[in-house]
Structures are given as C-alpha cells and as structure tokens.
C-alpha cells in the first residue's frame, strides 16, 4: 500500500468516525521491575538489567522499557536527585491500568552530567542520518560521474558520419 492510499484511508476513517481497533492488552496481571540511573536533571540515563525482572508478556516488557527510558524522576517540588532508582510497573487487567511506582535505591554513584537516554538516542539518530546523507550524496556524485564518463566515451568512439565528397 502506498503512502497516498494509506493517508486516504486514514482521512476516510476520521470523516466516517470509525472506531479505532481495541489494542491487545494482557489478560492477566503483569509486573515489571526496572533499575534505572538518573542524571542531575532527573532524566533516566540508562536502564540496568541487573536487578531487573520482566513479566511473561514481551509486549508489556517492551512498553515499560520504552516508558522507563523517557522518564524524569523528580521530587514534588521539582528537584532532582541523581542516583539509582527502582521503577515498578503493575498492570491490572480488570481496570486495564498500569500503576508505576518509584523508589530511590541509592543517591549518587552515577554521572550527574550524563546525557538522558532519549537525548542520547536522538544524538545517535542525527549522526546516523548525517552519515546516510553523506553516503547518498557520494553515491549520487559517483553515478553522475559514471554517466558523464559513459557519454564522453560514446562521443569519442562514435562512428564517423558520412559526408559528401567534393571530388569524383
């Protein structure tokens, strides 16, 4: 399906007020515990695997991991304490709600100036996009040079065109 067809279907669904499909939610209670490190801004800088455990539902594990990477942990007055925290995600299938709780394991012991995980991923993505752009431009330049060389070679080896001779 092309992007044009897909966008057309999305617009039709909006205008017809079609209901979106119900997302697949776990049928039983789930719990994921993640140990994270934060910087001085309260941004999660990384998720540690040691001391962490997930549920039997891979989709729920992925969602909680992604949520943890985007988390800011701050006190009620907005201050942040760089350190190691335990994030616990409890899913209740009856209410289809997730309760997240935060517990400080240890203040300090981390790099308070570390880049937040999301900022780090964005920086890596920008670097990769720049590399891809340079590779694309080099390939384009190479293709143009090859086309020009082929045209020059064809012109140099062209058969002579017949001309009218003056003397017979």
C-alpha positions in Angstrom: 0.0 0.0 0.0 1.4 3.4 -1.0 1.6 6.3 1.4 -1.1 8.1 -0.7 -3.5 5.2 -0.3 -2.8 4.8 3.4 -3.4 8.6 4.1 -6.6 8.4 2.1 -7.8 5.5 4.3 -6.9 7.4 7.4 -8.8 10.5 6.3 -11.8 8.4 5.4 -11.8 6.8 8.8 -11.7 10.2 10.5 -14.6 11.6 8.4 -16.7 8.5 8.9 -15.9 8.5 12.7 -14.9 4.8 12.6 -13.8 3.4 15.9 -10.1 2.5 16.2 -9.3 -1.1 16.9 -9.0 -2.1 20.5 -5.4 -2.6 21.5 -4.4 -6.0 22.7 -4.0 -5.8 26.4 -2.7 -8.6 28.7 -5.3 -10.9 30.1 -3.5 -11.4 33.5 -1.8 -9.1 36.0 1.7 -8.2 34.9 4.6 -6.7 36.9 7.9 -5.4 35.6 10.7 -4.0 37.9 13.4 -2.0 36.3 16.5 -0.4 37.9 17.4 2.9 36.3 20.1 5.6 36.7 19.2 9.3 36.5 21.2 12.5 36.0 21.1 15.8 37.8 18.0 16.8 35.8 16.1 13.7 36.8 16.3 12.2 33.3 16.8 8.4 33.1 20.2 7.9 31.5 20.1 4.1 31.3 18.2 1.1 32.3 20.2 -1.5 34.1 19.4 -5.2 33.6 20.9 -6.5 36.8 18.3 -6.4 39.5 15.6 -6.1 36.9 12.9 -8.6 36.0 10.2 -8.6 33.5 6.8 -10.2 33.0 6.0 -13.1 30.8 4.4 -10.7 28.3 7.1 -9.4 25.8 4.8 -6.6 24.6 4.3 -5.3 28.1 8.0 -5.6 28.8 8.8 -3.5 25.7 6.3 -0.8 26.6 7.6 -0.5 30.2 11.2 -0.3 29.0 10.3 2.4 26.5 8.4 4.3 29.2 11.3 4.0 31.6 13.8 5.5 29.0 11.5 8.6 28.8 11.0 9.0 32.5 12.0 12.0 34.6 12.2 11.4 38.3 11.8 14.4 40.4 10.6 15.4 43.9 7.2 17.1 44.4 8.9 20.5 44.5 10.7 19.8 41.1 14.1 19.0 42.4 16.1 16.0 41.0 18.4 13.6 42.9 20.9 11.9 40.6 21.1 8.3 41.6 19.7 4.8 41.1 16.0 4.1 41.3 13.6 1.1 41.1 10.7 1.6 38.8 7.9 -0.9 39.2 5.1 -1.2 36.7 1.9 -3.1 37.8 -0.8 -3.8 35.3 -4.3 -4.6 36.4 -6.4 -6.4 33.7 -9.6 -5.5 35.5 -9.1 -1.8 35.1 -6.6 -2.0 32.2 -4.5 0.5 34.1 -0.8 0.5 34.8 0.5 1.8 38.1 4.1 3.0 38.2 5.9 3.4 41.4 9.4 4.9 42.0 11.8 4.1 44.8 15.2 5.6 45.4 17.8 2.8 45.8 20.9 5.0 46.2 21.5 8.7 45.8 24.7 9.5 43.8 27.0 6.9 42.4 26.1 7.9 38.9 27.3 10.5 36.4 25.2 13.5 37.2 26.1 15.1 33.9 25.3 12.1 31.8 23.1 12.7 28.8 19.5 11.5 29.2 18.7 8.2 27.3 16.3 9.9 24.9 18.7 12.7 24.2 21.5 10.2 23.6 19.3 8.2 21.1 18.3 11.5 19.3 22.0 12.4 19.0 22.9 9.0 17.7 20.0 9.2 15.2 21.1 12.6 14.0 24.7 11.3 13.5 23.3 8.2 11.5 21.1 10.5 9.4 24.2 12.7 8.6 26.2 9.6 7.6 23.4 8.3 5.4 23.1 11.7 3.8 26.9 11.8 3.0 26.7 8.3 1.6 23.7 9.2 -0.6 25.4 12.3 -1.9 28.6 10.4 -2.6 26.7 7.7 -4.5 24.8 10.4 -6.4 28.1 12.1 -7.3 29.6 8.7 -8.4 26.6 7.9 -10.6 26.7 11.3 -12.3 30.5 10.9 -12.9 29.9 7.4 -14.4 27.1 8.8 -16.6 29.3 11.6 -17.8 32.2 9.3 -18.5 30.0 6.9 -20.4 28.6 9.8 -22.5 32.2 11.1 -23.2 33.3 7.6 -24.2 30.4 7.2 -26.5 31.1 10.6 -28.1 34.9 9.7 -28.5 34.2 6.4 -30.2 31.3 7.5 -32.3 31.3 6.3 -35.9 32.2 9.0 -38.4 29.3 10.4 -40.2 29.3 10.2 -43.9 30.0 13.4 -45.7 29.6 14.4 -49.3 32.9 14.2 -51.1 33.9 17.1 -53.4 35.9 15.2 -56.0 34.8 12.2 -58.0 
